């Protein structure tokens, strides 16, 4: 062996390949470089986990000389997380920001699993504290009841489904359902406050839009109880509109009202009996639809009773005025049948403006619009 200079060969080989200390130093340098070049985005936790595994595998551990300590991956992760978070959120309460947070949330979920696997319970708790689940709750809290919130909730649902929340999903979905109820209630109260005039009936149509959109979400998510809830909410909106109208119609018109000269009445309080009759009959056109009769039977009876009262009141008014045009129920009813043009005119050229009702239920200004959409919706559900 001495003659072959094998020992000299080993010394040369050690210099070229490196001994244990050299190899360890090289690996540490590689880890250092890797830490400095971790991509900020999807996959960054996978890289950190690989680096951590390699660091732990070094003889004697890593960190005694301050190079590539196993603890280094923790502050580096949070530095990368912060950078990615800031990049995704120019506006904290924008839906675009929420959608942008999906990859951040997935990395956070992966980091939590990794932290627990290596015994970093404090890191796992920190990951939960910064989780997508918590952010969604904050995002929902920032939402308002402006029309379109149901569509926004659907988008939130889509974002949650793209993340790895696991058991946290049910908590987020439960919160999402509660926020729909809260926002819808706020919107409903706002819209019914506006419904003080006949020309504001279209303000109620947005309630239907929100309910229909939420029902689509419930169906997509498989929330059977929320599908039922959406149907009941829809029916409730129609019921409240009809009963609001009936309550207003039940109140006597002011005795000082001059029905002969009143033009284009818009306040419910100033509607003449003939215009109240016209309004109620526009809703009762839906009596031919089975669903309407099933769900609003008592209210149909109420509206018919109110029409009878309004007709009697109108007749009495003109009889008291000594108007020969309204000497009998028959002549008055014939007069009511000729109001399609928007006017009632007698032989003495007495003209009374009447309430204008749109031709089609499609028009949100039609008093039967909400009820008609409900019947159409329920018919579609039964197919």
C-alpha positions as semicolon CSV with decimal commas, in nm:
position;residue;x (nm);y (nm);z (nm)
1;X;0,000;0,000;0,000
2;X;0,287;0,233;0,087
3;X;0,452;0,164;-0,247
4;X;0,126;0,246;-0,427
5;X;0,099;0,588;-0,252
6;X;-0,264;0,506;-0,162
7;X;-0,253;0,734;0,143
8;X;-0,150;1,021;-0,080
9;X;-0,446;0,942;-0,303
10;X;-0,683;0,955;-0,004
11;X;-0,548;1,295;0,099
12;X;-0,598;1,430;-0,254
13;X;-0,949;1,278;-0,269
14;X;-1,035;1,438;0,065
15;X;-0,933;1,776;-0,069
16;X;-1,134;1,732;-0,389
17;X;-1,454;1,573;-0,245
18;X;-1,435;1,703;0,109
19;X;-1,445;1,530;0,442
20;X;-1,737;1,519;0,682
21;X;-1,676;1,871;0,808
22;X;-1,643;2,005;0,455
23;X;-1,956;1,825;0,339
24;X;-2,149;1,961;0,637
25;X;-2,027;2,310;0,563
26;X;-2,130;2,278;0,197
27;X;-2,478;2,156;0,292
28;X;-2,519;2,447;0,532
29;X;-2,420;2,687;0,257
30;X;-2,672;2,525;0,021
31;X;-2,945;2,563;0,285
32;X;-2,850;2,926;0,337
33;X;-2,879;2,994;-0,036
34;X;-3,210;2,807;-0,051
35;X;-3,349;3,015;0,236
36;X;-3,256;3,334;0,058
37;X;-3,429;3,224;-0,264
38;X;-3,758;3,077;-0,145
39;X;-4,037;3,178;-0,386
40;X;-4,306;3,399;-0,231
41;X;-4,622;3,215;-0,329
42;X;-4,765;2,870;-0,387
43;X;-4,522;2,597;-0,281
44;X;-4,317;2,802;-0,036
45;X;-4,409;2,576;0,260
46;X;-4,293;2,269;0,066
47;X;-3,953;2,432;0,017
48;X;-3,932;2,531;0,384
49;X;-4,021;2,178;0,492
50;X;-3,745;2,034;0,269
51;X;-3,493;2,280;0,411
52;X;-3,595;2,197;0,766
53;X;-3,560;1,823;0,703
54;X;-3,212;1,867;0,556
55;X;-3,109;2,091;0,846
56;X;-3,221;1,846;1,112
57;X;-3,031;1,567;0,934
58;X;-2,695;1,736;0,976
59;X;-2,462;1,582;1,233
60;X;-2,474;1,757;1,567
61;X;-2,773;1,962;1,460
62;X;-2,763;2,300;1,298
63;X;-2,748;2,631;1,466
64;X;-2,449;2,601;1,699
65;X;-2,249;2,824;1,466
66;X;-2,545;3,044;1,370
67;X;-2,568;2,905;1,018
68;X;-2,906;2,779;0,891
69;X;-3,062;2,713;1,231
70;X;-3,376;2,497;1,221
71;X;-3,557;2,793;1,377
72;X;-3,476;3,002;1,073
73;X;-3,767;2,863;0,872
74;X;-4,017;3,011;1,114
75;X;-3,935;3,381;1,082
76;X;-3,873;3,329;0,712
77;X;-4,220;3,180;0,666
78;X;-4,388;3,472;0,842
79;X;-4,181;3,718;0,642
80;X;-4,293;3,553;0,319
81;X;-4,651;3,526;0,446
82;X;-4,658;3,898;0,528
83;X;-4,523;3,987;0,184
84;X;-4,776;3,763;0,008
85;X;-5,060;3,892;0,228
86;X;-4,978;4,257;0,154
87;X;-4,950;4,184;-0,216
88;X;-5,296;4,028;-0,222
89;X;-5,471;4,299;-0,023
90;X;-5,463;4,643;-0,166
91;X;-5,816;4,687;-0,025
92;X;-5,900;4,469;0,271
93;X;-6,275;4,469;0,214
94;X;-6,274;4,400;-0,160
95;X;-6,389;4,069;-0,305
96;X;-6,085;4,068;-0,533
97;X;-5,870;4,069;-0,219
98;X;-6,061;3,775;-0,078
99;X;-6,014;3,577;-0,399
100;X;-5,644;3,668;-0,395
101;X;-5,610;3,533;-0,043
102;X;-5,691;3,175;-0,151
103;X;-5,327;3,078;-0,227
104;X;-5,218;3,252;0,095
105;X;-5,474;3,053;0,290
106;X;-5,361;2,726;0,138
107;X;-4,999;2,792;0,229
108;X;-5,107;2,886;0,582
109;X;-5,302;2,562;0,619
110;X;-5,002;2,361;0,497
111;X;-4,775;2,545;0,740
112;X;-5,006;2,461;1,029
113;X;-4,987;2,088;0,943
114;X;-4,609;2,109;0,905
115;X;-4,570;2,294;1,237
116;X;-4,773;2,033;1,423
117;X;-4,572;1,750;1,263
118;X;-4,246;1,886;1,404
119;X;-4,391;1,982;1,743
120;X;-4,416;2,359;1,696
121;X;-4,748;2,402;1,870
122;X;-4,701;2,775;1,918
123;X;-4,651;2,814;1,542
124;X;-4,963;2,609;1,471
125;X;-5,165;2,832;1,705
126;X;-5,028;3,139;1,530
127;X;-5,131;2,994;1,195
128;X;-5,485;2,943;1,325
129;X;-5,493;3,302;1,452
130;X;-5,404;3,430;1,105
131;X;-5,618;3,177;0,921
132;X;-5,843;3,228;0,623
133;X;-6,134;3,129;0,842
134;X;-6,073;3,429;1,065
135;X;-6,021;3,658;0,770
136;X;-6,352;3,547;0,613
137;X;-6,531;3,634;0,937
138;X;-6,371;3,979;0,927
139;X;-6,463;4,018;0,562
140;X;-6,826;3,925;0,627
141;X;-6,836;4,174;0,911
142;X;-6,732;4,448;0,668
143;X;-7,017;4,373;0,424
144;X;-7,327;4,593;0,405
145;X;-7,682;4,530;0,286
146;X;-7,650;4,705;-0,049
147;X;-7,821;4,509;-0,329
148;X;-7,591;4,238;-0,461
149;X;-7,476;4,102;-0,125
150;X;-7,615;3,752;-0,198
151;X;-7,398;3,729;-0,509
152;X;-7,102;3,843;-0,301
153;X;-7,174;3,572;-0,043
154;X;-7,174;3,320;-0,328
155;X;-6,828;3,440;-0,428
156;X;-6,711;3,404;-0,067
157;X;-6,842;3,048;-0,068
158;X;-6,642;2,979;-0,386
159;X;-6,324;3,112;-0,225
160;X;-6,372;2,900;0,086
161;X;-6,422;2,587;-0,125
162;X;-6,086;2,652;-0,294
163;X;-5,899;2,658;0,038
164;X;-5,793;2,376;0,267
165;X;-5,997;2,468;0,574
166;X;-6,102;2,113;0,660
167;X;-6,323;2,121;0,969
168;X;-6,321;2,502;0,958
169;X;-6,549;2,496;0,652
170;X;-6,863;2,419;0,850
171;X;-6,798;2,712;1,084
172;X;-6,748;2,953;0,793
173;X;-7,057;2,827;0,609
174;X;-7,268;2,859;0,921
175;X;-7,148;3,217;0,963
176;X;-7,217;3,290;0,596
177;X;-7,577;3,172;0,637
178;X;-7,624;3,392;0,942
179;X;-7,490;3,694;0,757
180;X;-7,737;3,643;0,474
181;X;-8,023;3,655;0,724
182;X;-7,883;3,968;0,887
183;X;-7,813;4,155;0,564
184;X;-8,147;4,056;0,413
185;X;-8,333;4,177;0,721
186;X;-8,152;4,513;0,703
187;X;-8,232;4,548;0,334
188;X;-8,596;4,451;0,386
189;X;-8,644;4,707;0,662
190;X;-8,486;4,975;0,445
191;X;-8,701;4,896;0,140
192;X;-9,030;4,874;0,326
193;X;-8,959;5,212;0,483
194;X;-8,943;5,349;0,128
195;X;-9,272;5,181;0,041
196;X;-9,489;5,472;0,155
197;X;-9,601;5,577;-0,192
198;X;-9,754;5,392;-0,483
199;X;-9,465;5,492;-0,709
200;X;-9,212;5,320;-0,479
201;X;-9,338;4,964;-0,518
202;X;-9,044;4,881;-0,747
203;X;-8,808;4,932;-0,450
204;X;-8,918;4,592;-0,319
205;X;-8,803;4,394;-0,623
206;X;-8,441;4,386;-0,502
207;X;-8,553;4,164;-0,213
208;X;-8,655;3,899;-0,463
209;X;-8,322;3,925;-0,644
210;X;-8,130;3,859;-0,322
211;X;-8,347;3,563;-0,220
212;X;-8,326;3,397;-0,563
213;X;-7,946;3,436;-0,567
214;X;-7,914;3,291;-0,217
215;X;-8,138;2,999;-0,311
216;X;-7,899;2,923;-0,601
217;X;-7,610;2,923;-0,356
218;X;-7,793;2,694;-0,112
219;X;-7,870;2,454;-0,393
220;X;-7,508;2,450;-0,514
221;X;-7,378;2,395;-0,161
222;X;-7,635;2,126;-0,081
223;X;-7,782;2,320;0,212
224;X;-8,131;2,171;0,209
225;X;-8,242;2,365;0,516
226;X;-8,128;2,691;0,355
227;X;-8,318;2,611;0,035
228;X;-8,632;2,585;0,246
229;X;-8,535;2,899;0,432
230;X;-8,498;3,090;0,102
231;X;-8,845;2,982;-0,011
232;X;-8,999;3,089;0,318
233;X;-8,811;3,419;0,304
234;X;-8,944;3,479;-0,049
235;X;-9,301;3,403;0,060
236;X;-9,253;3,629;0,363
237;X;-9,157;3,925;0,145
238;X;-9,469;3,883;-0,070
239;X;-9,685;3,840;0,237
240;X;-9,546;4,154;0,398
241;X;-9,606;4,357;0,083
242;X;-9,968;4,240;0,049
243;X;-10,044;4,292;0,417
244;X;-9,880;4,634;0,420
245;X;-10,110;4,732;0,134
246;X;-10,415;4,582;0,304
247;X;-10,343;4,761;0,632
248;X;-10,310;5,092;0,448
249;X;-10,627;5,019;0,250
250;X;-10,813;4,948;0,575
251;X;-10,751;5,300;0,698
252;X;-11,026;5,548;0,603
253;X;-10,930;5,818;0,356
254;X;-10,926;6,175;0,496
255;X;-11,272;6,330;0,484
256;X;-11,131;6,646;0,328
257;X;-11,003;6,464;0,023
258;X;-11,150;6,599;-0,297
259;X;-11,166;6,293;-0,521
260;X;-11,302;6,495;-0,811
261;X;-10,993;6,713;-0,847
262;X;-10,713;6,490;-0,715
263;X;-10,451;6,411;-0,983
264;X;-10,204;6,123;-1,002
265;X;-10,224;6,016;-0,642
266;X;-9,902;5,863;-0,511
267;X;-9,939;5,867;-0,130
268;X;-10,135;5,570;0,002
269;X;-10,311;5,802;0,246
270;X;-10,454;6,010;-0,036
271;X;-10,571;5,726;-0,263
272;X;-10,936;5,748;-0,352
273;X;-11,156;5,439;-0,306
274;X;-11,169;5,384;-0,681
275;X;-10,790;5,382;-0,702
276;X;-10,763;5,150;-0,402
277;X;-10,999;4,916;-0,584
278;X;-10,781;4,933;-0,893
279;X;-10,464;4,861;-0,692
280;X;-10,610;4,560;-0,508
281;X;-10,757;4,413;-0,825
282;X;-10,418;4,434;-0,995
283;X;-10,285;4,188;-0,735
284;X;-10,595;3,970;-0,747
285;X;-10,532;3,905;-1,116
286;X;-10,307;3,628;-0,981
287;X;-10,604;3,436;-0,839
288;X;-10,596;3,212;-1,144
289;X;-10,255;3,075;-1,034
290;X;-10,284;2,776;-0,803
291;X;-9,969;2,860;-0,603
292;X;-10,101;3,207;-0,525
293;X;-10,424;3,064;-0,387
294;X;-10,239;2,800;-0,182
295;X;-10,000;3,042;-0,011
296;X;-10,207;3,360;0,013
297;X;-10,567;3,237;0,046
298;X;-10,655;3,441;0,355
299;X;-10,506;3,752;0,202
300;X;-10,711;3,705;-0,115
301;X;-11,026;3,708;0,099
302;X;-10,901;4,018;0,282
303;X;-10,837;4,206;-0,043
304;X;-11,180;4,112;-0,180
305;X;-11,345;4,240;0,138
306;X;-11,151;4,565;0,110
307;X;-11,266;4,609;-0,250
308;X;-11,628;4,571;-0,140
309;X;-11,573;4,832;0,131
310;X;-11,403;5,074;-0,109
311;X;-11,685;5,040;-0,365
312;X;-11,945;5,106;-0,095
313;X;-11,749;5,406;0,031
314;X;-11,715;5,554;-0,317
315;X;-12,087;5,513;-0,386
316;X;-12,176;5,673;-0,054
317;X;-11,942;5,964;-0,125
318;X;-12,107;6,055;-0,453
319;X;-12,459;5,984;-0,329
320;X;-12,392;6,233;-0,050
321;X;-12,279;6,480;-0,315
322;X;-12,611;6,433;-0,496
323;X;-12,432;6,288;-0,799
324;X;-12,688;6,114;-1,023
325;X;-12,404;5,914;-1,182
326;X;-12,371;5,700;-0,871
327;X;-12,739;5,654;-0,784
328;X;-12,705;5,279;-0,796
329;X;-12,449;5,004;-0,749
330;X;-12,502;4,894;-1,109
331;X;-12,414;5,228;-1,265
332;X;-12,109;5,262;-1,040
333;X;-11,978;4,917;-1,127
334;X;-12,025;4,994;-1,495
335;X;-11,815;5,304;-1,438
336;X;-11,538;5,102;-1,275
337;X;-11,522;4,874;-1,578
338;X;-11,431;5,171;-1,797
339;X;-11,115;5,276;-1,615
340;X;-10,864;5,109;-1,849
341;X;-10,770;5,445;-2,000
342;X;-10,682;5,575;-1,655
343;X;-10,990;5,803;-1,635
344;X;-11,349;5,785;-1,510
345;X;-11,578;6,030;-1,688
346;X;-11,950;6,091;-1,649
347;X;-12,209;6,275;-1,858
348;X;-12,126;6,601;-1,681
349;X;-11,757;6,569;-1,782
350;X;-11,647;6,493;-1,426
351;X;-11,299;6,343;-1,468
352;X;-11,105;6,159;-1,200
353;X;-10,745;6,048;-1,251
354;X;-10,688;5,684;-1,159
355;X;-10,383;5,488;-1,051
356;X;-10,170;5,375;-1,344
357;X;-10,099;5,001;-1,335
358;X;-9,836;4,853;-1,572
359;X;-9,963;4,607;-1,832
360;X;-9,728;4,322;-1,736
361;X;-9,632;4,149;-1,414
362;X;-9,276;4,158;-1,547
363;X;-9,269;4,529;-1,464
364;X;-9,135;4,586;-1,111
365;X;-9,378;4,879;-1,080
366;X;-9,673;4,637;-1,094
367;X;-9,821;4,572;-0,749
368;X;-9,842;4,201;-0,829
369;X;-9,479;4,177;-0,945
370;X;-9,340;4,019;-0,625
371;X;-9,623;3,769;-0,594
372;X;-9,597;3,677;-0,963
373;X;-9,222;3,616;-0,934
374;X;-9,282;3,400;-0,629
375;X;-9,535;3,187;-0,818
376;X;-9,296;3,155;-1,113
377;X;-9,014;3,060;-0,878
378;X;-9,218;2,794;-0,699
379;X;-9,342;2,651;-1,028
380;X;-8,981;2,617;-1,142
381;X;-8,892;2,437;-0,819
382;X;-9,173;2,187;-0,861
383;X;-9,050;2,071;-1,202
